[in-house]
């Protein structure tokens, strides 16, 4: 008995030692984010003019040179006033960053040590202890650098030198006998307008300026870096490939890339946490590893899986998979991945209109409702988790189910996609090509892009939210439709053919192959808009569509109703943000349409975009009384115009299967096409979007004297509902009131009537009459649409007698609004007082009362003093 106990103690001790060795041998990661300094390189040609910047100053990593200069008081706020022109020297300069760090003996004793940079912007030389280790040339790649043998126990100096992308590339571009098209030429003289460099740099394109954001050509360590060390084993990658997923079974395979120091036998185990947090062992087997990189896979099967669905169609069930490997020598490593189980396809059936374009998730054709997302800041390292959550939750709260990550920015953070997974937001993901034309004919450029693409697809492919990888934004249509191809062909036909062949190779072949190999079954699309290189590039009958006849072409808003695409991936109208946001960058003396500061924050047409806004405001709403009225009317126009288009798209199902307006968010405070401004404040458009993107909606659309009524349902089962049609005088007199029971077909737009103006008006004055279409389910209203018979500026609107009552109610405030007559486009605001209203941008019918919730830390009296109501007023001409 004693001998047995002695043997047991020995066995337990050996077992404990083995697991202790495994634990200590596991890869160790250490963030290198402290102690950084930066300076303008003293030998740079601009150093004499900026001597203070050439001294060493504290820096933040991750970060950028602009934010470091700002934090040290060396430049003014790049967003306040109009400082942009005076800050272009930063993008022309060379910058140095340095830090020192110590390394413990355990790290020094490991066989492998690597510096891992998740983002270097962009042309960067990395030195460690005086030895040059890397010359980076792509801000979208992760750089892994072996440093064993270079590290010391004390005082390791890590130095990174960033070269100006403009100065690095300009000689090459200027030497080209024929130029390829760029995007937005600089108005500041930092590079010639006929030799734009952005298309040759693998750097966020919007840093060079866009028609919604400033030109700040950044540099810096913009994503985290770390020191990794390990012995024996490391799991480079864990991918859960979904071979087949349905309601009965999920057939998966856990695919791994494993680094091994030596040939050995090892035990590999896969387990997962189900959506309820229950741990389940999925697979276990012995594997034989060779020295170096190894690939292996284990089959995993899950009975009756809980599948991941887009918002509105089911739960966002998420599983957490973990792979653990233990070698015969006791070395160990593990890796984890969270993912959702779902099937996805891009369905392109031929039909009577042409060829469809519909996303199908778990067998359900999804009408994509959403918007295009741009970067949340000119300096991405300062985007916070709170900002991401606010914007993406706002998208979900507006009943969106898809976001298009536009190609002129950067590949978003893991945190962005984690939130998209949790919120049920499908992501149309562009590769980072924003416009113009790329040097795809250059083999080195394409090789760099291929490495970038493989890096990013592998990083993001486990996210169930990713619905599509798209090669670029607007490059094919620019070549075919905007004259770029014709112009270059006329100048240099051989070079033009070379450019186009390079385009086809990069976007038609290279990226397609990488997505097919690495993307886990997610479809690929070569450009937006396009028909995937098959014929026309911006065709309403095939592929996806960008429609800018309204706004860019100055066409009337009603023309939205004449454009019925298969999938509308871009369309939009501009508006200014709230006055509180405008006051964050402008002084009271700046609040004029033509003021320099206002023009500096209006990037469309290089500051002349306010004239386009006035064109639409005057056409529909009359002449603004003052600047604040101009801002308000721009917002009303944007909201009502996009609502018209979005409801038309939804009413055109199944011909049209997606509506993504431009754009969701802002990169800085200024005029743009967004529905959420830089500070996260909702414009009227976003409140409208919550209504026109609702699962059940009545689309009553008046065009050329007729109103077609369609009842739209994203539900997967039929819905019994009630439709009420009223025709009212603006003072409340009822001309018509009818009710009928209707059945909304699932996943469809159901016709519910087509009315000539004369049928609805029955002789009533069109300037004083409104038709109201209301949809209710079980007696509760779910959607309402008002139809007017004249432009807003021509309506004979009385004073609505709008009254507001605010009182404290259960920890919040209750705001009651009552209108005696029609109150159109009511907007509640609280000036600079921080307050959020549960609903806004409302139209109240005569005699109607609505109750809103107001969240604020301010007291009731402060809220009452600061509250201001706006509505469309009569004779606004």
N, C-alpha and C positions, 0 to 999 in steps of 0.2 A: 504494500500500500504506500509506504514511504517512498519507495523507488518510483512508483507511478507518479506520485506528487512531484518528486524531484524532476522526472522527465517532463512533466507538464510545465513546470516552472521554466525549464530550459527552452522548451518549445515556444512558450509565450514570450520569453525574452528575445529569442531569435525573430519571432514574428514582429515584435515591437521594433526591433532594430531595423528590420527590413522596411517597415512602413515609415520609420523615422528617416531612414536613408532616402526613401522615395519622396517623402515630404520635402527634405532639404534639397533634393536634386531637382525638384520641379522648377520650371522657368520662373525667374524673378524679374519683375518690372519696376522701374523707378522713374517717376516723372522728373524731368529736368526743367522746371519752370520758375526757378528762383535765382536771384542774384544777377540778373541780366542788366547790361548797360548797352547803350547805343551811341553812335555819333555819325555825323556827316564825315566821310573820308577826308582827311585834311588836304590831300593832294587833288581833290576834285576841283574842277574849274569854278564851281559856284561857292566854294568854301570861303573865299575872301568876303563875299557879300553876306555870308551867314556864319560869321565867326563863332557865335555862341553855340550854334548847332554842331560845330566841329569839335566841341568838348564832349567828354563822356557824361552821359546822363542816365538815370535809372530807366529801365524799359520793362514792359510787361510781355510775357510770352505765355500763351499765344497772344499775338497783337499785330500791330502794323506801325510803320514809321509815322504816319499821320497822327495816329492816336497817341503815340509816345511823344511826339512834338507838342501836341495839345496838352497832355498831362504835365509837361514840364514848362508850360507857359511860353513856348517858343513860337507858336503860331496862334492865330485867332481861331475861334470855333468855325470849322469848315461849313457848318450849316446855318449860321446866323449872319444876317446881312447878305453881302455879296462879295465874299473874299476869294472866290474861286480863281479868278485870273491871277491873283497875286500868290497863289500856292502851287502853280504848275512847275516851279523849279524843283519841287520835291521829287517828282517823277523823272527828272533828268539827272538826278544825283546818284552817287554811289554811297551806300550806307553800310556801316559795320556794327555787328552785334557781338557781344562776348559775355561769357560767364566762367566761373571756376567752380569745380566740385571735387569732393573727395570720394574715394571708393574703398569700401571695406574689404577685408582680406577674403571673405567668402566670395565676393564678386570677382576679385582678382584671381582666385583659385579655380574658377570655372573655365571650362574649355572654350566656351563661346560667350562673347559679349558683342552687342550690336547697338548702335545708335539708330533709333527709328524716328524719322521725321514724317509726320502725317501730312504736312503741308508747308512747302517753301515757296514763297512768292517773290520772284520766279526764277531769275538767273542768279544762282547762289553758289558760292564756293564755300565749302565746309572744311575747316581746319581743326585738328585736335592735337594739342601739344606741339604746334608748329608743323605738323604734317598735313598736307592737303589730302582729303579723303574723297571728295565728291565735287563735281560741277553739275548742279541741278539745272534743269531747263523746262520744268513743267510744274505749275502750281497745283495741278489736279492729281499728281501721283504721290504715293507713299514711297519714301526712300529708306531702305534698310542697309546700314553700313557696318561691316565687321570692324571691331576696334580692339580685339584681343591682341595683346602685344604692344599696344599704343597707350593703354591706360597706366596711370601711376596711382599710388595710394593717396597722395596729397597733391592738391593744386592743379588738377587737370584743367587746362584752358581750352574751352570750346569757343571757336570764333567763326562767324558766318558773315561773308561779304556779299552784299546784294548789288548787282549791277543794274543800271537803268535799262529797262527793256526797250525803250525808245532808242537810246544811243547804241545799244547792242545790235539792233536790227536795222536801223535806218540806213547805214551805208549799203547793206545788201539790197534793200528795197529801192533805194535811189539808183542803184546800178542796173536795175532791170530795164531793158529797153521798152518793155510793155508791162504796164501795171495791171494787177488784178483788183477787182472792186473791193473797197473797204466799207465801213459802216458810216460813222459820223465823224467828219473831219474836225479837228480841233480849231476852235475860234481864237485860241490864245497864243499861237505861234510856237508852241513847244515842239511841233513837228509839221512839216509841210502838208498842205491839204492834198497835194497830188502824190504823196508817198506815205500812206498810212501804214503803221506797223502792227496794229492789233491782230490782224488775221494771221500773222506769222508767229505770234507768241501763244503758248498754251497757258493762258492767263485769263481770268474772267473778263469778258469783253466789255461789260458795263463799266469797268474801271476807266475806260477811255471815253466815257460819256455816252448818254442815250437821251431819247426825247422825253424821259421822265426822271433823269437823275444827273448828278454832277460828274465832271471829269476829274477824278483823283486817281492817278496812276500809282498804286501803292507798292510797298515792298515790306517783307517781314516774315517772321516765323508765325504763320497765321493759324496753324493748327498744332495740337500738342506734340511734344517730342518726349522720348523716354529712352532709358538705357535698359536693355534686356540682357539677361545672362542666363545660361543654362548648361547643363551637362546631360549627356545620354540621349534624351528624347525631347522633342518639341512637336506639338501639333500645330502645323502652319495654318491648317484650314479644316473646318468641319462644314459640310454642306449636306442638308437634308433634301435629297432629290425626291420629288413627288411624281412617281411614275403613273399612278392612277388614284384618283380620289373621288368617291361618291358617298352616298348616305350609308352604304353598308360596310365599306372597307376603304382604308387608305393603304396603298402599297407604296412604301418608301424605301429609300436606301440611304444609309449614312455613309457619305463619301469623305475620305480624309486624305490629307497630305501630311506625312509624318517625316520629320527629320530625325535621323539616327546617327550616333557617333560610330557605331560598329554593327557588324552583323550579329543578330541575336533573335531569339524567340521572345515574344511578348504576348501579354493578354490584353485584349481590347474589349471594352464593355460599353454598351450604349444604354442609357436610361432616359426617361423623360418624366417631366411633371405635366400632368394633364391640366386642363383649364381650371379645375377645382383645387389644384395644388397637390394632388396625390402622386407619389413617386411610383413609377412602374419600370421594371427592368425589361428592356426591349430585345437585346441581343448580346451575345458574348462569344468570343472565339479566340483561338490562338492564331497569331500572325507571325510570319517570318519576315524580318526586316533586313535590308541590305544597308551598307553604309551610305549616307547621303539621303536623298529625297525618295520617299516611298509613297505610293498610292494604294489605297485599299478601300473596300466598301463592305458594309454589312446590311443585309436586308432587314427591314423593320415593317411590321404589319400592325395596323390598329383597327380593331373591329368597331363598327358604328362610331366613326370619328365625329367629333363636334367640329363642324366646318366654320371657316372664317367667311363672313359676308360683308359686302359694303354696307354703309349706314343705310338703314331703312329696309333692309332685306333679311336680316337675321342678326345673330350675335357675332361679336368679334372675338371668337374663341382662339386662344393662343396657347401653344405647347412650348415647353422649354426642354430641349434635348441637350444631354451632356455626354461627351465621349471621354473615357479614361483609359489610359494605356500604362501598363506597368511592365518594364523590361526584366529580363532574367537577372540583371545586375542590380535590381532595386530602383533604377531610375524610373521616373514617372512623369506624366504630363496629362493635362486635361483641357478641354475646350467646350464651350457652351454656345448654343444658338437658340433664340426664341423665334418661332415662326407660327404661321397659321396654315391650316390645311384647306386647300381650295383648288378647284380647277379653273382655268382661265383661257379664253381664246378671243381672237379678233375675228369675228365672223364677217366674211366678204361674199355673201351670196349674191348671185346675179338675179335681178328682178326687173319689173317693167320700167323702172326709172334708170337703171344702170347697174351699179354694183354697190352693195351695202357696206357699211362700216359700223359695226356694233360690237361692244364688249359683252362677253357672255361669261358670267361667273357662276360656277356650280350649276350650269345648265340654264340659268336665268338671263335672258337678254336685259341688260341694264341700260336705261337711258341715263347717259352721263350728264350730271348737273353740277356745274362748278365754275371755276375761274382759273386764270393763269397766275402762277405765283412767280414773283421776282425776288431777288435777295432782299433781306430785311434791313440791310444797312450797307452803305458804301464800304464799311470796314467790318467784314464779317466776324472777326474775332470778338467783337463786343456784342454780338447778338446773344441774348440770354435765353435760358430755358423758359423763363416766364413770357418773353416775347413770342417765342415759338408756340407755346401753349395757347396764348391769347389769340394769335392769328388762326391757328388750326382749329381750336375750339369754336371760334367765330365762324369758320367755314362750315363746320358740322352743324352749328346752331342755326345757320341759314339754309339748312336742308341740302347742303352740297354732299355729293358722294365721290367727286373727282377733283384733283388738283393737277394742273399741268405745270411741271417744273421746267421753266423756259430755258433755252439753251445759251443765253448770253451771260449767265451768272457762274455758279459753281455747283458741284454736286453737294447736296445738302448733307448736314451732319447726321450721324446715327440717331441722335435725339429727335430730329425732324421725322424720320421714318418710323421710329418707335411710336411717336404720337399718332402718325397716320395709321399705323396698324391698330392702335387702341381705339381710334375714333372711327374707323371704317371708311377712311378716305382713300380711294384708289389714286394712284400717282401715275400720270403720264410723264415719263422721265426722258427729257431730251439729253443727248450728249451735248457737251459744252461747245456748241458752234452757233453763234447768234445771228449771223447774217453775212452779207458780202460773199466772198469766195475764198476758199482755202487753197494752199499750195499742195494739193493732194498728189501732184505729179512728182513731188520730192520724196524719195524713198525714206530718207532719215526722218522727215516730218511724219510720214505715215507710220513708221516704226514707233515713234514716240507716242502717237495717238493710240496705236494698238496696245502698247503697254499701259497707257492711261485707262483705256476702256476695259481691259482685262482686270486691272486693279479695282476699278469702281464697280463693275458688274459682280465680281466676286464679293466685294464688301457688302453689297446691297441686296443680293439675290434672295436672301432668306426672308425678306420682308414681303408678306402676302399683299401689301398695299400696292406693290409695283405691278402695273397692268400693261405697260408698254415701254420699250426702249425705242427712242426716235433719234435718227441720225443727226438732225440739225433743225434749226429754225430758219425758214424762208430762203434758203440758199438756192434750191432748185427753181422756185418761182422767180427769184431775182434774176437768175440767169436766163430763164425762158420768157418771162413776162415783163420784166422791168427794163429790158434793153441791154443788160450787161453782156449777154452772150452775143447779141447782134453787133454791138459796138466793138468788142474785142475781135470778133470774126472779121469785121470790115478792116480793122487795123492790122491784124496779124493772124491770118487764118490757121497757120500751122500751130502757133502758140495757143490759140483758142481751142483747137482740138486737143492739144496736150492738157490744157487746164480741165476741159470737160472729161476727158478720159481719166484724169486723176481723181476728179470728183466721183465718177462712177466706181472707180476702184475702192476709194475710201468708204463712201457711204452705201454703195450698192453691194460691195463684196466684203471688205475688211470687217467693218463693224457688224454686219449681218452674221458673218461667220463666228465672231466672238460671242455674240448673244446666243447663237445656236449652240455653241459649245459650252458656255458658262452660265447662261441665263436661267436655267431651270425651267424651260418651257414657256417663258414669257415671250410674247411676239415682238418682232422688230418691224419698224417702219422707217423708210430711208430719209424722209424730210417732212416738215409740216409747213405749209400745206403740200400735199402731193397725192399722186396715185401710185406711189412706190415705184417711180421711174417708168411707169407705163403710160405714155402719152402726155396729156396736159397735166400741169402741175397744180392748178387751183380750180378744180372742176366741181361744179355743183352736183354732178351725177355720179361721181366716182371719188373715193378717198375723202380726205378732210379738207376743209375750206377755211381760209382767212378772208373775211369780208370787211373791206374798209372803204367801200363806196360812200357809206355814211361815215362822217367825220373826215377822213383824209380826202375824200372826193367831194365833200360839201353837199352830198345828196340829202334830200329831206329824210326825216326819221321814218316816214311811211314806207320808204324803199326797203326797209328791213322785211316787210311783208312780201316783197317780190323775190326774195332770195331764200331758196329752200334747199339747203345742202344735205349731204348724207351725214355729215358730222361737222358742226361749226366749232372749230378749235380756237378761233380768234375773231372778235368783233368788239367794238367799244366806243364809249363816249367819255370825254374828259369832264372833270369838275374840280373845283377847289376844295380843300379840306375845311374843317370848322374854323371859325374865327379864333378860337383858342389856340389851335395849331398854327395858324398864320401869325399870331402875335408872338409865337416862340422864336420867330426869326425876323420879324418886321416891327419897326417902331410905328407909333400912331401916324407920324408924318409920311410913312411909306405906304399907307393904305389907299393907293390909287392904282387903277388898272395899268397905267403907263409908268409907274414909279420904277426906278432902277432895281430896287430890291425885289419887287414883285416880278419884274421881268426876269430877274436872275433865277427865280424859283418857278418859272414857266419855261420848260425846256423845249416844248414843241415849237417848231419853226424858229428856234434860237431866240425865244422871248416873244415872238409875235403870235403865239398860240391863243392869247386872249381875244384876238380878233376873230378866230374861228369859233370860240365860245360865244362871243357876241352875235355872230351870224346865226347860231342855233337859238340863242335866247331871244333875239329879236324876232326870228321867224315864228316862234311858238308862244312866247310869253311877253313880249314887248320890251321896252327900254328900261334897263335897271335905274332905280332912283339914285343909288349911291353904290359905293364899293361893297358894303355888306349885302345889299340887295343883289348885286352882281354875283357874289359868292353863293347866296341862297338859290338864286335862279339857275345857276350852273348845276347845282346839286339836284334840283327838281328836274331839270331837263335830262340829266344823266339817268336818274332813277326811272323816270317814265319812259325814256327811249329804250333803255336796256330791257325793261319789263316787256315792252311791246315785242322786241326781238325774241326774248327767251320764251315767252308764251307761244309765239308763232312756231318756234322750233319744237316745243313740246307738243303743240297741236298737230304738227306734221309727222308725228310718229305713225308708222315705222319707217317712212322715208328718211326722216332725220332721227338720229339716235344719240345726239350729244349736243350740248350747248355750254361752252366754256368762254365766259366773257373775259375781256382784257380790262382790268387786271384785279387781282385780289388785294394786294398790299402795296406799300410804298417803301422805297429805299431811303428816303429822306423827307422832310416836310416841304411839300410844294404841290403845285397843280399836277394832276395825273389822271389816269383812267381808273384808279383804284376805287374799291368800295370800303376799304379800311385804311385809315391814314397811318402815317409813320408811328404815331403814338398809340395805335390800336383803337382809335375812336372810329365808330361806325359812321359812314356817310349815309344819307337817305337811301342810296342804292342798296346798301346791305340789308336794311330793314325791308325794302321791297323784295330783295332776293329771298329772304326767309318766307315771304308769301308766294312769290311766283315759282319757287322751287319746292313748295310743299308737296307731299305725296299725292294729295288730291287737290286739284285746282280747276277753276273754271276759266277758260281762255275765250273771252269775248273780244273779238278783234274786228274793228271797223276799218274798212278799206274801200275807197271809191264809192262811198255811199251805201255800203252794205256791211252788216255785222254778222260774222260767222261765229257760232258758239260751239266750242268743243269742250268736253269734260275729260280731263286728263287724270289717269290713275297709274301710279307706280306700284300699287298693291298686286299681290300674286293671286288674289281671289276676287270675284265680283263684289261690288259694293252697292248696296241699296242706299239711295240718297234722295234728297228733295232739291229741286231747282225752283228758285223763285225769281221772277222777272218783274221788275218795277220800272215805271217811267215817272219821274218826279220833276216838279218845278223846283228851282233852286231855293224857293221859300218853303217848300214842303208839300205843295199841292200834288196829290196823286192822280196821274192820268191813266195809269194801268198797273194792275197788280194781279199776277197769276202764279199759281203753284202747280207743280206736277212732280210725280214720282219718276225717278230715272234709275237706271242700272248702269253703273260704270264698269265696262269690261276690264278685266285684269291686264296690266301691262299694255295699255292702249289709250288712244284718244278717241272718245265716242262722240259722234256728231249729235248736237242737241238743238239745232235750228239755224236758219239763215234769214236775216231780216233786212229789208230795205229801210232806209231812214224814214220813209213815209209810213211804213208799217208801225214803227215804234213811236214816231212823233204824233201821228194822227192830228196834224194841224198845230201842234204846240210850237212855241217859239224855240228854235234850235239854240239860241243864245242863252236861254234860261232853263234848259231842260237837260236832264241826265238820265241815262238808262242804267239800271243797277241789276247785275246778275249775281245771285247768291246761291252757293251750294251748301247744303246742310246734311249731316248724317246723324240720325237719331235725334233730330231736333236741335243739334248743336252746329253752329256755323263753322265751316272749314275753309271757305274761300269766297272772296267777293271781288268783282271786277266792275269798274265804272266805265261807261262809254259816253264820251261827249261828242257833240255834233258840230262844234266849231273849235278853232284853235283857242287855247287858253286866253290869249290876249284879246280875243273877240267876245268872250263870254260876258254876260251882264250879271256879274256876281254882286250880291248885296253884302253889307257888313254882316258877318255870320253871328255877331253877338257872342263871340267865344268867351267862355268863362272857365277859370281854372280854380280848383279848390285843392289845397295840399294839407294833409294831416298825417300825424304819426300813426303807424299801424303795424304792430307785431314786429318791432325791430327795424322796419323799413318805413318808407313814406308811401302814402297812397295819394296819387294825383288823379283827380277827376276832371275831365274836360267835357264841357257841354256846349253844343252849337245850336243856336236858334234857326239859322239858315245854313246852307251848304258851306262848309269850310274845307277848301281843297288844299292838299299838301301842307298840313299843319306840322310845324317843326318846333319841338320843345328844346330849349337850350338853357344852360346855366352859366354862361360866360366862362370865366376862369375858375369857377367853383367846381371841384371834382364831384361829379354826379353821373350815374348811369340810369337810363330810363329803359324799362322793360320793352317798350315799343315806341315807335316814333315814325315820322313821315307818313302821317295818317290823313285820310279824308273822312270827315264826319258829315253824315247826312243831317238834314234839318230835324231838329229835336233829339238828336242822338247824344248819348252820354257814354264815354269810354273811361275805364279805370285803369291806370298804369301804376306800376311799382317804380319807386325811385330809391336807389341805393346811394348813400352818401354819408360821410363822416361829419358833414356840416350840419348845423342846427336848422330847425324849421324856418326861423326868421331869415337866416342868411340865404337859404334856398329860395324863399319867397322874394327876397330883394333881388337876387341875381337871375331869377327865372324870366325868360323872354319867350313869347310865342310869335311865330311867323306863320303866315299863310298867304296864298295867292290873293292879291288885292285887285279890285276892279280898276279898269282903265289904266292898266299897266302897259303903257305904250311908249 
